Amino acid sequence: MTGSDRPEPHDEPHRPDHSGRPDPTDGTAPRIPLPRSSVEDTGQSLPAPPPAPAPLVLEHRVLKSLLGAWALAACSAEEATAVEEHLGDCGPCAEEALRLRDAVGLLHPEESLDLDPGLRTRVLESCLGRRPPRIPVPEWAVPYDAETARLDALLQDIGDAEWHAPVRLRWFDDDGPVSRKTTVAGVISHLLAVDGMVGLALGLDDPLGPDVRVPQDPAHRTEAYWRASHFPPTRAVRAPWREQTHELIRTVSFTAGGTSRASGSGSGSGGGSGRLPVPYGTVAAPDGSGRQRTIELPLRDSMVDRAFECWIHAGDIADAVDYPYAPPAPRHLHRMIDLAARLLPGTLAERRRSGLAAPARRLVSAGAPGRSLRLEIEGLGGGEWLIPLDSPAATGSREHEVAHVALDGVEFCRLAAGHVSPEEAAAGQDGDREAIRDVLFATASLSRM
């Protein structure tokens, strides 16, 4: 190959094409058309733009009738131009247009698409104020009714895949946190199984079925329900859970024995089924005999307990699906805090018998004032409670106050649910550090699966 025949370094050597397609080097037409030349490159003049449409000429009465449509941005472009030119010349129409634009702004306020969590409560109160129900829901069951309705509204909004989103159930056992992994559907199964303990006390059917024999405590019932499911729980569990919540509310309303909305506060009086004991499992008897003692709550407290757990687990679900979830109404939150505060003296005594709390310093007779811790709950639903430290039968007394703890209401509930460690929960402490530690750990010990 001579120098004139040798290809240049960046030239591709020509190879014959046997595909039958035309070769651009043999004088035939190119396979891909060349780009067209621009009009600017040819030196020719650009085409004239289309003539602008003639402005609309409308009578004053027609322009005035278009002001409402203009304020709503419902006019055509030509009509809007005609109206805006007219507004520059007509003062009365300009004032009317300004008023209409302000009115349109009131029709479209910028609000969140999420409903106010208190809307349901306000609507029900308004309805009941106009016509009280013939069979009212007992006041101590209203928090459960509200929290189950809020959770059901959340479940209605989530998709099928989100029912299998991972959720970790958390609680506090003795001196440390405990957790159990499940799904959104598994949490609803847990609520169904534990709410069934209240249903059994009221004579309702057991959601576990008549043939399941397990200890009547929340953990064993939940595990039994999960084991009995042939497949992992799905959104199908929502229907039996919601039906059971409705049945519980109907039953306590019909069997409340005359207890009305005006009676039966957290620790006050009230007859009928509000005193019915609901078993929550067994613990070792305090006399060291090895016998088991049944843990029971009266129905009025049990319904508040179930409302509390429904709210806590609804928050767990909302976190799993990245959904905002507000705390309960203040008066419902107050009932939950009050129940936890009333359970603290007995829990302190149980921990003391197990060696998990400091021994009593000064025993007093039942009903007598003893050493006390003042529990101050801040925020909506809060208040003050005096917790007897040395005996659950003693009464709290300001004269015998040895310590003071201040906590936010929601933070206290998260501590009682085992979602916050005792070391991180206290917002303010003063007084006997040992008493403060024992009360905070006893609060966390109220939690369970």
C-alpha positions in Angstrom: 0.0 0.0 0.0 1.5 3.3 -1.0 1.4 6.4 1.1 -1.4 8.0 -0.9 -3.5 4.8 -0.4 -2.8 4.5 3.3 -5.8 5.7 5.5 -5.3 8.7 7.8 -5.0 7.9 11.5 -8.6 8.9 12.3 -10.3 7.7 9.1 -12.2 4.5 9.1 -11.0 2.2 6.3 -13.8 1.6 3.8 -15.3 -1.8 3.8 -17.7 -3.0 1.1 -21.4 -3.2 2.2 -23.1 -6.4 1.0 -26.5 -5.5 2.5 -27.9 -4.0 -0.7 -28.3 -0.5 0.8 -27.1 2.5 -1.2 -23.6 3.6 -0.5 -23.3 7.4 0.2 -19.9 7.4 -1.5 -21.1 6.1 -4.9 -23.1 9.2 -5.9 -26.5 7.9 -4.9 -28.9 9.8 -2.6 -27.9 9.7 1.1 -29.8 7.2 3.3 -30.5 9.9 6.0 -31.7 13.3 4.7 -29.4 16.2 5.5 -30.8 18.8 7.9 -32.8 21.6 6.4 -31.3 25.0 6.2 -32.9 27.8 8.4 -34.8 30.7 6.8 -32.3 33.0 8.5 -29.4 31.3 6.6 -31.0 31.8 3.2 -31.2 35.6 3.5 -35.0 35.5 2.8 -37.4 37.6 5.0 -39.3 35.9 7.8 -43.0 35.3 7.3 -45.2 38.0 8.8 -46.8 37.1 12.2 -50.5 36.4 12.2 -52.6 39.5 12.8 -53.6 40.1 16.5 -57.3 39.4 17.1 -59.4 42.5 17.3 -60.3 43.5 20.9 -63.8 42.7 22.0 -66.1 45.7 22.1 -68.7 45.1 24.7 -71.4 47.2 26.3 -71.1 48.4 29.9 -73.9 46.1 31.1 -72.2 43.1 29.5 -68.8 43.9 31.1 -70.5 44.4 34.5 -72.2 41.0 34.2 -68.7 39.4 33.5 -67.2 40.6 36.7 -68.2 37.5 38.7 -66.8 35.2 36.1 -63.6 37.3 35.9 -63.1 37.1 39.7 -63.4 33.3 39.4 -60.9 33.2 36.5 -63.7 31.7 34.4 -63.6 34.2 31.4 -61.9 33.6 28.1 -58.7 35.4 27.3 -60.5 37.9 25.1 -63.2 38.6 27.7 -60.6 38.9 30.5 -58.7 41.5 28.4 -61.9 43.5 27.8 -62.9 43.4 31.5 -59.4 44.5 32.7 -59.3 47.4 30.2 -62.7 48.5 31.3 -61.7 48.4 35.0 -59.1 51.0 34.3 -61.7 53.4 33.1 -64.7 52.6 35.4 -64.4 53.2 39.1 -67.7 51.5 40.3 -66.8 48.4 38.4 -63.3 48.4 39.7 -64.6 48.5 43.3 -67.1 45.7 42.6 -64.3 43.6 41.1 -62.1 44.1 44.1 -65.0 43.0 46.4 -65.6 39.9 44.3 -61.9 39.0 44.3 -61.9 39.2 48.1 -65.0 37.0 48.3 -63.4 34.4 46.1 -60.4 34.3 48.5 -62.8 33.3 51.3 -64.2 30.5 49.2 -60.8 28.8 48.9 -59.0 29.0 52.3 -55.6 27.2 52.4 -56.2 24.3 54.8 -54.7 20.9 55.4 -56.5 18.0 53.8 -56.4 16.1 57.1 -59.5 16.5 59.2 -59.3 18.1 62.6 -59.0 15.2 65.1 -61.5 16.9 67.4 -64.1 17.3 64.7 -65.8 14.0 65.4 -66.1 14.8 69.1 -67.5 18.3 68.5 -70.1 16.9 66.0 -71.2 14.2 68.4 -71.4 16.7 71.3 -73.5 19.1 69.2 -75.9 16.2 68.2 -76.2 14.9 71.7 -76.8 18.4 73.1 -79.8 18.8 70.7 -81.2 15.3 71.4 -79.6 13.2 74.2 -79.5 9.5 73.4 -82.1 7.2 74.9 -79.3 4.9 76.0 -76.2 7.0 76.6 -72.6 5.7 76.4 -71.1 5.7 79.9 -68.6 8.5 80.3 -65.8 6.0 81.2 -66.4 4.3 77.8 -66.4 7.4 75.7 -62.5 7.5 75.3 -62.6 3.9 74.0 -65.3 4.9 71.5 -63.4 7.9 70.3 -60.0 6.2 70.0 -61.3 3.1 68.2 -63.0 5.4 65.7 -59.8 7.5 65.2 -57.8 4.3 64.6 -60.4 2.9 62.2 -60.3 6.2 60.2 -56.5 5.8 59.9 -56.9 2.1 58.8 -59.4 3.2 56.1 -56.8 5.5 54.5 -53.9 3.0 54.2 -53.3 0.8 51.2 -53.1 -3.0 51.0 -49.3 -3.1 51.0 -49.1 -0.9 54.2 -50.9 -3.5 56.2 -47.7 -5.5 56.0 -45.5 -2.6 57.0 -43.2 -3.7 60.0 -44.2 -2.5 63.4 -42.3 -3.1 66.7 -44.4 -3.5 69.8 -42.5 -2.0 72.7 -43.0 -2.3 76.5 -41.0 -2.3 79.7 -40.3 -5.5 81.7 -38.7 -5.2 85.2 -35.7 -3.0 84.5 -35.3 -3.0 80.8 -37.2 -2.5 77.4 -38.7 -5.4 75.5 -39.9 -5.4 71.9 -41.7 -7.8 69.6 -41.7 -7.4 65.8 -45.0 -7.7 63.9 -47.0 -5.8 61.1 -49.8 -3.3 61.0 -52.3 -6.2 60.6 -50.5 -8.0 63.5 -51.1 -4.9 65.8 -54.8 -5.0 65.0 -54.9 -8.7 65.7 -53.2 -7.9 69.1 -55.9 -5.3 69.9 -58.6 -7.8 68.9 -57.3 -10.5 71.1 -56.8 -8.3 74.2 -60.1 -6.4 73.8 -61.6 -9.9 73.8 -60.8 -10.2 77.5 -63.2 -7.4 78.2 -65.7 -9.0 75.9 -65.4 -12.3 77.8 -66.1 -10.5 81.1 -69.3 -9.1 79.5 -70.4 -12.5 78.1 -69.5 -11.9 74.5 -67.9 -14.4 72.1 -64.2 -14.9 72.3 -62.4 -13.8 69.1 -59.9 -16.6 69.6 -62.7 -19.2 69.3 -64.4 -21.5 71.8 -61.7 -24.2 71.5 -58.7 -22.1 72.4 -57.5 -22.6 75.9 -54.7 -20.1 76.9 -54.0 -18.1 80.1 -56.1 -15.0 80.2 -53.4 -12.4 79.9 -52.6 -10.1 77.0 -49.3 -11.7 75.9 -50.6 -15.4 75.8 -53.8 -14.4 74.0 -52.0 -12.4 71.4 -49.5 -15.2 70.7 -52.3 -17.7 70.5 -54.2 -15.6 68.0 -51.1 -15.2 65.8 -50.4 -18.9 66.0 -53.9 -19.8 65.0 -53.7 -17.8 61.8 -52.9 -20.0 58.9 -51.4 -17.0 57.1 -50.0 -13.7 58.3 -52.7 -11.3 59.3 -54.0 -9.0 56.5 -56.4 -6.1 56.3 -59.2 -8.7 56.7 -58.7 -8.4 60.5 -60.0 -4.9 60.4 -63.7 -6.0 60.1 -63.8 -8.3 63.1 -61.8 -5.9 65.2 -64.2 -3.0 64.4 -67.3 -5.1 64.9 -66.0 -6.2 68.4 -65.4 -2.5 69.4 -68.9 -1.7 68.4 -70.3 -4.6 70.3 -68.3 -3.7 73.4 -69.7 -0.1 73.3 -73.3 -1.4 72.8 -73.0 -3.9 75.6 -71.6 -1.5 78.2 -74.2 1.1 77.3 -77.1 -1.3 77.7 -75.7 -2.9 80.9 -74.3 0.2 82.6 -77.1 0.0 85.2 -78.2 3.6 84.9 -74.7 5.1 84.8 -75.1 8.2 82.7 -72.7 10.7 81.1 -72.9 12.8 84.2 -71.7 10.1 86.5 -68.8 7.8 86.9 -65.6 9.7 86.6 -62.2 7.9 86.7 -62.2 7.1 90.4 -65.7 8.3 91.4 -68.9 6.4 92.1 -71.1 4.7 89.5 -73.2 1.6 89.6 -73.9 -1.3 87.2 -71.3 -2.9 85.0 -68.7 -0.2 85.8 -67.7 -2.3 88.8 -67.6 -5.6 86.9 -64.1 -7.2 87.3 -62.1 -7.8 84.2 -59.2 -10.3 84.7 -55.8 -9.5 83.2 -53.8 -12.6 84.2 -52.1 -13.7 87.4 -49.0 -12.9 89.5 -47.5 -14.6 92.5 -49.3 -14.0 95.8 -47.5 -11.5 98.1 -47.5 -13.9 101.1 -44.8 -16.1 99.5 -47.0 -19.2 99.5 -46.4 -19.9 95.8 -50.1 -19.3 95.0 -51.2 -17.2 92.1 -53.2 -14.0 92.5 -55.5 -12.7 89.8 -54.9 -9.2 88.4 -58.3 -7.5 87.9 -59.5 -4.1 86.9 -63.1 -2.8 87.2 -64.8 -2.5 83.8 -64.8 1.3 84.0 -60.9 1.3 84.4 -60.5 -1.5 81.9 -62.3 0.5 79.2 -60.0 3.5 79.8 -57.0 1.1 79.7 -58.2 -0.3 76.3 -58.6 3.3 75.0 -55.0 4.1 76.1 -53.6 1.0 74.4 -55.6 1.8 71.2 -54.1 5.3 71.0 -50.6 4.1 71.7 -50.7 1.3 69.0 -52.4 3.7 66.6 -49.4 5.9 67.0 -47.1 2.9 66.3 -49.1 2.2 63.1 -49.0 5.9 62.1 -45.3 5.9 62.5 -44.9 2.8 60.4 -46.9 4.2 57.5 -45.6 7.8 57.9 -48.9 9.3 58.9 -49.5 12.2 61.4 -51.5 11.2 64.5 -52.6 13.6 67.2 -53.0 12.8 71.0 -56.5 12.1 72.4 -58.9 14.9 73.4 -57.7 16.5 76.7 -60.5 15.1 78.9 -59.8 11.6 77.5 -56.1 12.1 78.1 -56.8 13.1 81.6 -58.7 9.9 82.3 -55.8 7.8 81.0 -53.3 9.8 83.2 -55.6 9.4 86.2 -55.8 5.7 85.8 -52.0 5.3 85.6 -51.6 7.5 88.7 -54.1 5.4 90.6 -52.3 2.2 89.6 -48.8 3.4 90.7 -49.0 2.7 94.5 -49.9 -1.0 93.8 -47.2 -1.3 91.1 -44.7 0.2 93.5 -45.6 -2.4 96.1 -45.2 -5.3 93.5 -41.8 -4.0 92.5 -40.8 -3.7 96.1 -41.7 -7.3 96.8 -39.7 -8.4 93.8 -36.6 -6.5 95.0 -36.8 -3.9 92.2 -37.6 -0.9 94.4 -36.3 0.4 97.6 -37.9 -1.0 100.8 -40.6 1.1 102.6 -39.2 3.6 105.0 -42.2 4.2 107.2 -45.2 1.9 107.2 -48.5 3.4 108.2 -52.0 2.0 108.7 -54.5 1.8 105.9 -56.0 5.2 105.1 -53.4 7.1 107.1 -51.2 9.7 105.4 -47.7 8.6 104.5 -44.7 9.7 102.5 -45.8 11.0 99.1 -44.5 12.1 95.8 -46.3 14.9 94.0 -46.8 14.0 90.3 -47.4 17.2 88.3 -48.6 16.6 84.7 -48.4 19.6 82.5 -50.3 20.5 79.4 -53.8 19.7 78.3 -55.4 16.9 80.3 -52.9 17.3 83.1 -53.2 17.9 86.9 -51.6 16.9 90.1 -51.6 13.6 91.9 -50.1 12.6 95.3 -48.6 9.1 95.1 -48.2 7.3 98.4 -44.7 5.7 98.5 -44.6 3.2 101.3 -48.0 1.5 101.2 -50.7 1.2 98.5 -53.3 1.5 101.3 -51.9 4.9 102.6 -53.2 8.2 101.3 -51.1 10.9 99.7 -50.5 13.9 101.7 -48.9 17.3 101.0 -47.6 17.5 104.5 -45.6 14.3 103.9 -44.4 15.2 100.4 -40.8 14.2 99.9 -40.4 14.5 96.1 -41.9 16.3 93.1 -41.8 15.2 89.5 -43.1 17.3 86.5 -43.9 15.7 83.2 -45.7 16.6 80.0 -49.0 14.6 79.7 -48.1 12.9 76.4 -44.6 12.1 77.6 -46.0 10.6 80.8 -48.3 8.4 78.7 -45.4 7.3 76.5 -43.5 6.4 79.7 -46.4 4.4 80.9 -46.6 2.6 77.5 -42.9 1.7 77.7 -42.0 3.9 74.7 -39.7 6.2 76.7 -37.1 5.1 79.2 -37.4 6.3 82.8 -34.0 8.0 82.7 -35.1 10.2 79.8 -38.7 10.9 80.8 -38.6 13.4 83.7 -38.8 17.0 82.7 -38.3 18.3 86.3 -37.3 16.6 89.5 -37.0 17.8 93.1 -36.6 16.0 96.4 -35.8 12.3 97.3 -34.0 10.9 94.2 -34.6 7.3 95.3 -38.4 7.9 95.5 -38.3 9.7 92.1 -36.5 6.8 90.5 -38.9 4.2 92.0 -42.0 6.1 90.7 -40.6 6.6 87.2 -39.6 2.9 86.9 -43.0 1.8 88.3 -44.7 4.0 85.7 -42.8 2.2 82.9 -43.7 -1.1 84.5 -47.4 -0.4 83.9 -46.7 -1.2 80.2 -47.1 -4.7 78.8 -47.4 -6.3 75.4 
